[in-house]
Amino acid sequence: MRDIGLVCVADALVGASFGAIAVSGGLAAWVPVVMSLVVFAGGAQFAAVAVVLSGGSPAAAVAAGLVLNARHLPFGFAVADVLGERWRTRLLGAHLLIDESVAFAMGQRDTRQRRAAFWACGIALFVVWNAAVVLGAMAGGSIGDTDALGLDAAFPAVLLALVLPALRDRRTREASLAGVVIAVASTPFLPAGLPVLLALAGLLIPRRGGPATRIRARIRTRTRIREEEVR
């Protein structure tokens, strides 16, 4: 509960920044509030609002949010046993399924403790996040320049925090770097929001150490062994 409380404090600051940035950027105050209640996914919310505020279409904003939240599919498999058997409980649990609630649930070994950690974290963060967004949206109307307060850094900071753990994998790092290059190179020529989606092409780069590479390595190894035997 102490750790969950610390996470709630951190998320409250991010939620307030989200509400303030959205309103000061020109969106109506109800937009970030309703989005937080219905979507409840900080990374996807930041991505969608960033696309809209930069001039992108709502379709591109939704697509960016969906791509970012695709990680929730394996999350659902990982904590399916925690949500119980009733469809109502599973539906509510799916709405509270976020990075933090999954992380706290997976950190417990006992099923009962996993369930308690998931629901405690999910419910606490839902309440704190939405309250903070409301406060940020109310303050956003009176803030003339969010850049002066450094709130504009919340967009890249949240997304970077979500990405960093995955960059331990070399394949992911290579795909991410290729995606960055593609997005930056296409930004001057495409509407806002599309370069980010086009960055997914980074996943198509050839994988080092793939099946073909391993087969060639085995052939070279066997060839060397045979040459040594002949000698």
BELCORNOR-V625772 format. One record per pair of residues at least 24 apart in sequence whose ideal C-beta (glycine too) atoms are under 8 Angstrom apart, sorted by the first residue. I is the first residue (numbers start at 1). GAP is how many residues later the second one is. If there is no record, write none. Layout:
{{I	GAP} {I	GAP}}
This chain:
{{1	119} {3	101} {4	96} {4	100} {4	113} {4	116} {4	117} {4	120} {4	121} {5	119} {7	93} {7	114} {7	118} {8	116} {8	117} {8	120} {11	31} {11	89} {11	114} {11	117} {11	118} {11	121} {12	116} {12	117} {12	119} {12	120} {13	119} {14	28} {14	118} {14	140} {14	144} {15	27} {15	113} {15	114} {15	115} {15	116} {15	117} {15	118} {15	121} {16	116} {16	117} {16	119} {16	120} {16	123} {17	119} {17	134} {17	137} {18	24} {18	27} {18	28} {18	31} {18	115} {18	118} {18	136} {19	113} {19	114} {19	115} {19	116} {19	117} {19	118} {19	119} {19	120} {19	121} {20	116} {20	117} {20	119} {20	120} {20	123} {20	126} {20	131} {21	28} {21	32} {21	115} {21	119} {21	125} {21	130} {21	131} {21	133} {21	134} {22	27} {22	31} {22	115} {22	118} {23	113} {23	114} {23	117} {23	118} {24	116} {24	117} {24	119} {24	120} {24	121} {24	122} {25	24} {25	28} {25	121} {26	27} {27	25} {27	26} {29	108} {29	109} {29	111} {29	112} {32	101} {32	104} {32	105} {33	97} {33	100} {33	101} {33	104} {36	93} {36	94} {36	97} {37	93} {39	26} {40	55} {40	56} {40	58} {40	86} {40	89} {40	90} {41	24} {41	27} {41	28} {41	31} {41	57} {42	56} {42	87} {42	116} {43	25} {43	26} {43	115} {43	116} {43	119} {44	24} {44	25} {46	108} {46	109} {46	112} {46	113} {47	112} {47	149} {50	105} {51	141} {51	142} {51	145} {54	138} {54	139} {55	136} {55	137} {56	135} {56	136} {56	137} {56	138} {57	134} {57	136} {60	131} {60	132} {60	133} {60	134} {60	137} {61	132} {63	130} {63	134} {64	129} {64	132} {64	133} {67	130} {67	133} {68	91} {68	94} {72	25} {75	24} {75	27} {78	24} {78	28} {79	26} {79	27} {79	35} {79	39} {81	30} {81	33} {82	29} {82	32} {82	33} {82	36} {83	35} {84	31} {93	25} {93	26} {93	29} {96	26} {96	27} {96	29} {96	30} {97	25} {98	24} {98	27} {99	63} {100	25} {101	24} {170	38} {171	36} {171	37} {174	28} {174	31} {174	33} {174	34} {175	27} {175	28} {175	30} {176	26} {177	25} {178	24} {178	27} {179	24}}
